């Protein structure tokens, strides 16, 4: 290893990963996290990456959530 390096002739290269991902905070139920962690353990893919891949797949297929709200009975 050299004592000093000359970086004066290096060309600037822009970071190709800028604006590729956006950090957010999101609250997920323990059931969701446990489910993706279980898959992560079997696939050696981090659970956060699996969640991102699943959501990206939904976006590309234009999947819309199907929500059925059940009103709670009055106490």
C-alpha positions as CSV (number, residue, x, y, z in Angstrom):
1,X,0.0,0.0,0.0
2,X,1.3,3.4,-0.9
3,X,1.9,6.1,1.7
4,X,0.1,8.7,-0.5
5,X,-2.2,8.5,-3.5
6,X,-2.6,11.1,-6.2
7,X,-6.3,11.7,-6.8
8,X,-5.8,14.8,-8.9
9,X,-6.3,13.0,-12.2
10,X,-9.5,11.1,-11.2
11,X,-12.7,11.9,-13.1
12,X,-15.8,12.7,-11.1
13,X,-18.5,10.1,-11.3
14,X,-22.0,10.8,-10.1
15,X,-23.6,8.5,-7.6
16,X,-25.9,6.2,-9.6
17,X,-28.0,5.4,-6.6
18,X,-29.1,9.0,-5.8
19,X,-32.9,9.2,-5.9
20,X,-33.2,5.4,-6.3
21,X,-34.6,4.8,-2.8
22,X,-36.3,7.0,-0.3
23,X,-36.0,6.4,3.5
24,X,-39.4,6.6,5.3
25,X,-40.7,5.5,8.6
26,X,-43.7,3.1,8.6
27,X,-45.5,1.3,11.3
28,X,-46.2,-2.4,10.5
29,X,-48.0,-4.9,12.6
30,X,-45.9,-7.6,14.3
31,X,-47.7,-10.2,12.2
32,X,-46.5,-8.6,9.0
33,X,-42.9,-8.3,10.2
34,X,-42.9,-11.9,11.5
35,X,-44.2,-13.1,8.2
36,X,-41.5,-11.4,6.1
37,X,-38.8,-12.3,8.6
38,X,-39.8,-16.0,8.2
39,X,-39.5,-15.7,4.4
40,X,-36.2,-13.8,4.8
41,X,-34.7,-16.6,6.9
42,X,-35.5,-19.1,4.1
43,X,-34.3,-17.0,1.2
44,X,-31.4,-15.1,2.7
45,X,-32.9,-11.8,1.6
46,X,-33.4,-9.1,4.2
47,X,-37.0,-8.8,5.3
48,X,-37.1,-5.1,4.5
49,X,-35.9,-5.8,1.0
50,X,-38.7,-8.5,0.7
51,X,-41.3,-6.0,1.8
52,X,-40.0,-3.5,-0.8
53,X,-40.0,-6.1,-3.6
54,X,-43.5,-7.2,-2.7
55,X,-44.8,-3.6,-2.7
56,X,-42.9,-2.9,-6.0
57,X,-44.6,-5.9,-7.6
58,X,-48.0,-4.6,-6.5
59,X,-47.2,-1.2,-8.0
60,X,-46.1,-2.7,-11.3
61,X,-49.2,-4.9,-11.5
62,X,-51.4,-2.0,-10.4
63,X,-52.8,-4.0,-7.6
64,X,-55.3,-2.1,-5.4
65,X,-55.9,-3.0,-1.8
66,X,-59.2,-4.6,-1.1
67,X,-60.4,-3.2,2.2
68,X,-63.5,-4.3,4.0
69,X,-64.2,-2.3,7.1
70,X,-66.4,-3.9,9.7
71,X,-68.2,-1.5,12.0
72,X,-67.8,-2.3,15.6
73,X,-71.1,-2.8,17.6
74,X,-71.9,-0.1,20.1
75,X,-71.0,-0.8,23.7
